[in-house]
C-alpha cells in the first residue's frame, strides 16, 4: 500500500515537477524515501533560503512553480525571505515543510512553531495536510493557486505521521488548463479612443509584463502601434529586440533621465504595472498625464498610482486587441525621437572611462560587451542595480533578472544557479555586491557540486554601498556601513571554483569572456568605486528633478 509521502510525490510528478530544492530534516524522511524512488531530482542546497530563491526563480523563468523542501521549525522559518521574495515578485512556487506528528506528541513542543500561521502573510495559500487521501487534490489546488494571476507562493505542511501513514491508492487529480478572463470590448474601445486622442502617448512596461508567455504579444504590440515606451526595473526586457521606440528605464521614482519623457507625456499606458514594485513615477491629484491601467487585475489604488481608465484581463490578449484598434492610426510624436536620443546619450556618459577601481557605468558597459544577446545576467541587490536598470540594454526577453519588489540581498547567486540549470546552453552571469554575496556564498559549493557553468562577479567595496548612498542623499555622515572581506579568489578556490582578481579596468572584458568560455564556476573579484557615482545621483535628485506629477 502507498503511504502519504508516495501520494505527494506522485502528485508532484503529475504536475511535471522534475527538481526539488532544499535541506531535508528528520520529519521529511518518508518524503525523502518516496523521492528517492521517483523521477524527481533532489537538489541539496546549503541553506533553505537559497533553495527558496531557486524555486522562485524557476517560477519566474518558466511560469510553472518551482518546489522547495525544508523541515519544521528553524528550517521552515528559513523559507520566510524566499516566500516573501516570490510573493512580492509574483513568481509561482510551492514550499513543502515537515512537522511533528499531529496525532501524537511524544516530543512535546520541541522545535514546534506554527509555520502555517507564520506563512499566511507571505503566501497566497498555506495549508497543513491532515489526511493522506486528500493529498492529490490539495497538490492540484496548490499548483492552480500558485499559477493563477497574480502568481505567487503556496505552502504545504506535511506532518511526519501523515507522510508515513499507509492508505489505499488515490488517483492523481488531472492537470487542467488555466484560462484567463479577457477585457471587455467596451474597455478596449475606451482605452483606444484615449490613446488616439492623445498628442504625446507613452507606454510603460511593468513587472507583470515579464511573464514568459507575454513576450510575443507585447513585442508585437510595440511593433504594430509604434508607440514610444519605457519600462520599470522589473519590466525591463519584457519586449524583445532593439527598438528606436525605447525611451529608457525608470531606475528611480523621480528625477531620472526617463522622467523627462514622463513629464512631457499627456497619456501613459501602464501595461502590467504592479504597485508592489518601487514606483517608476509619482502621480499627483492634479496636472500631468492621464493614466490607462492595462492589467490582469484591477489596479491597486495607491497615493502615487490611481489610474483614470482600466483594461482588465489577460495582458497578452489586451495588448493584441489594442494593437488591432491602433495599428496605422497613431500619429507619430516627432519630439519623442529627439528626446530618446538625448536620454540614451546621457546614459552613455562615462561608459568607457578608464578609472580604477571600476565605476558602475564602465562595469555595465563591459558586462554588456562580454555577454551574448541571449546571455542571462542575474543581479543581487545593491547600488549597482540602479546602473544596470538604467544602462544595460536587453535584446532578448528575461535576460536581466533583478528584484525591485522585496529587493532582498542574497538572491543573486541562487537565481543565477537556477538560470544555469534551466538554460545550460546559455551564458549566465551573477552580479553581486560583497555584502549580498556573503549572505548566500555557501551555495558556491552547491554550484560546483552540480557542475554548473556560471560566472559570479563580486563587486568589492567593503561596504553596504546602497545604504551609504542613501546616507549621502539624506545628508547623514558616513557611518556604520563598512566591513572586511575574505580573499575572494582563495574563497572561491576553497569550494573548488576558479577565481580571478581584476587589477586594471582593461582586464574586465577579456576576463569575463575567458571565464564564460572556460566553463565551470568562476568568481571574479572586481574592486568598484561608487563615490563619484554617488555624487552624480545625489546631484541629479537634488538639482534635476522635473515635474512628473500625473493626473
Secondary structure, DSSP 8 states (H G I E B T S, - for coil): --BHHHHHHHHHHHTT--EEEEE--GGGHHHHHHHHTSS-EEEE-SSHHHHHHHHHHHHHHHSS-EEEEE-SHHHHHTTHHHHHHHHHHT--EEEEEEE--SS--TTTTTT---HHHHHGGGSSEEEEE--GGGHHHHHHHHHHHHHSSS--EEEEEEEHHHHH-B------------------HHHHHHHHHHHHH-SSEEEEE-GGGGSGGGHHHHHHHHHHH---EEE-TTTTT-S-S--TTEEEE--SSSSSTTHHHHHH-SEEEEES--TTS--SS---SSSS-EEEEEESS----BTTB--SEEEES-HHHHHHHHHHHHTTT----HHHHHHHHHHHHHHTTTTT---SSB-HHHHHHHHHHHS-TT-EEEE-SSTHHHHHHHH----STT-EE--SSS--TT-HHHHHHHHHHH-TTS-EEEEEEHHHHHHSTTHHHHHHHTT--EEEEEEE-SB-HHHHHHHHHTT--S-S-B-----HHHHHHHTT-EEEEE-STTHHHHHHHHHHHH-SEEEEEEEB--HHHHHHHHHHHHH--------
